[in-house]
Amino acid sequence: MTPLVVHAFGPEALLVETADVLALRAVLATPPDGVTDVVPAAATVLVCFDSSTIAPGAVRAWIDRAAADAGRIDDADASPLVEIDVCYDGPDLVTAAAAAGVAVDTLISAHQRAHWRVAFTGFAPGFGYLVADDWPYRLPRLAAPRTRVPRGSVALADGFSGVYPRATPGGWQLIGVTDATLFDPDRTPPALLVPGARVRFREMS
């Protein structure tokens, strides 16, 4: 793993800049006593701690030791696999394929073949930002976001894919829809997609 850049983020958190959020999050999955949360984002991981239990220097030392192991650990097989059935009939499917410079069928096939992982969550409860090393397209967001994106919409933006867990405004390109329940507060865990999970999209028959 490339050298980390670590910033103090208030008295009880460290913000770690990294080029490989997934790898770092994986090796920070078993924190020492006093580390209260590990929150991945697009290019950072926030590590929160209780300073009455563990000193900031000890947290930093733990992060450095874990990062040294990141290149030697492959947790792909141990991560949960979530399969999501999709009806590829989204209103932006044709324009998304055109923006990618490929036929619609090619875009759909690539979306299903890609080895997606949940890099981080945010925006709305249950919304996972999915990345894949074998996804070759970076598609722009809509110039004018929709005021309402239907629940279950499968979408693309930049190098990410995602599924809207409920009806919200949004500016991603919609390529399909699923009836999977992305967030249920009565389920454990409530979110279907958690950081690190593997995701496979399948065309709904």
N, C-alpha and C positions, 0 to 999 in steps of 0.2 A: 504494500500500500504506500502511496506517495506520502511525504511528510504532512502532518496535520497542522492546521492553524487553529489555535485555541484561544478564545476570548472569554474573559470574565463577563458574565451576563447577570449583573446584580450580585448580591452577597451569597446566593445559594444556587448558582447555576453556571455551567460552562457551555459555551456555544462552539461546536467543533465544525470547522469547514473541511469538507472532504470531497474528493472526486468520485468516491464510491460509497454512497450512503448505505446501500444494501449490505455490503460487506461489513462495514463498521457497525451497523445496527445488529447484525447477526452475532458478532463477537462481544457485543455489550448486552447480550440477552440475559445474562446471569449476573446482576450487579451485586456488589458487596453491601453489607448493612450500611444504611445511611443514604444510599442513592435511591431517590424516591421515584424518578421517572426518566425515561429515555425516549425522546420525541424526534423521529426523523422528519426531514423536510426535503426540498428538492436538492439542495447542495450542502446542507448542514444537519447536524444532530445536536439537539439540546439535551444536556445531562443535568438534571435537577438533583439536589442533595440537601440533607438536613445537617447544617454546620455544627449542631450540638452533638452529632454522632460521628461525623467523618469530616476531616479537614479538607479544604480545597486542594491542597497539594497531594493528598492521598487519592482524591478523585482523579486528578490529572495523571498520577502515576498509573492508576488502574486503566485509564483510557489509553495511555501509551503502550502498556503491556498488551492490552487487547488488540490494538492496531497492529502490533508486530505479528500477531497470529492471524490477521485477517486474510493474508495471502495463502495461508496453509489450510484454511478451513473451507470446505464445500458443504453448505447446509441445504443444497437444493432438494435432495431427496427427502430430507427430514421436514421440509416445509410443507404445510397443508396445500393440497391441490383443490381448487374450486373450479368446477366446470359450469359454464353459463351458456344456456341455449339462447340463440339470437335469431330473430327474424330480420334479415337484412333488407329492409324496405324504408330506411330513413329518408327524410326529405332532402338531405344533403349528400346522399350516396353518390349520385352522378357527378356533382360538382367536386366532391372530395376526390373521386377517382381522377377527374380531369386535372385537378391541382397536383396530384401525385404523378401525372403523366402516364397512367396505366388504364386498362379497361376495368370496368366495374367488377367483373368476375376475378380479375387478378388482385384487386384490392381486398375483396372478401376472402379470397384464399390466403393471402398474406396475413390478414387479421386472425384467421383461424390457426395458421401454422406457427405464428409467433409464440415464443416462450415468455409470456407476460409474467411480471412480478409486481406486487404492490410495493412501490417505493415509499410512499407515505400516504397519509389520509388528511382530509381537510375540506374546506369549502362548505360542506354540509355533512351531518352525521351519516356515516356509512359510505361516503364518497372516497374511493381509492384512486390514487394517481398511478397508473400502470405503465411500466417501462419494459422494453424487450431489446436485447442486444441484436436480435435478428429482425427487428422492425425497421425498414429502411426509409420510411417517409416522415417528413416533418410538414404538417399541414397548418395553414394559418387559421386563427380564430375568425369568426364572422366579423365583418366590418361593423355590423349593428347587432348586438346581442338580442336574443329573443326575450320577451318579458315572461314567457312561460315555456319551459321545456318539460314534456310529459315524463312522469315517473317511469323508470326502466329504460330510458333512452340510452343507447350505446353510442359513444361519441369519440371523436378524435380532435386533438389540438396539439400543435407543435409536435413533439415526439411522444406524446402521451395518448393512452386510451383511457376511457372511464365509463362508468354507468351512473346515471343520475338516480339516487335512491328515492327521491320524491320530486314532485313538481316544483321547480324553482326557475328563476331567470337563469340564462346561461348563454355563452357565446361559442361553445364548441360545435363542431360539425357533426350532425346526427346521421349515423349510417344504419341504425337498426334499433330494435327494441327487444327487451327480455321481460319475462314475467317473474324472474327471480326476485325475492325479497332481500334487498340490500341492507336494510336496517330494521330491526325489530327490538324495541326496548325490553320486551319480555323474553328475549332469547339470550343465551349465554354462549359466546359473547354476542352483544347486540348487532355488531357489524359483521356481515358476511365476508368482507374483504379486510384483512388485517395486515399491517406492514410485514413484508417478507413472504406472504402467501403467494403460491404459484396460481396462475389463472389460465384456463384454456377456454376459448370461445368455440362453440359448435353451432352449426347452422340448424335452426329448428326445422324439423321435418313436418 
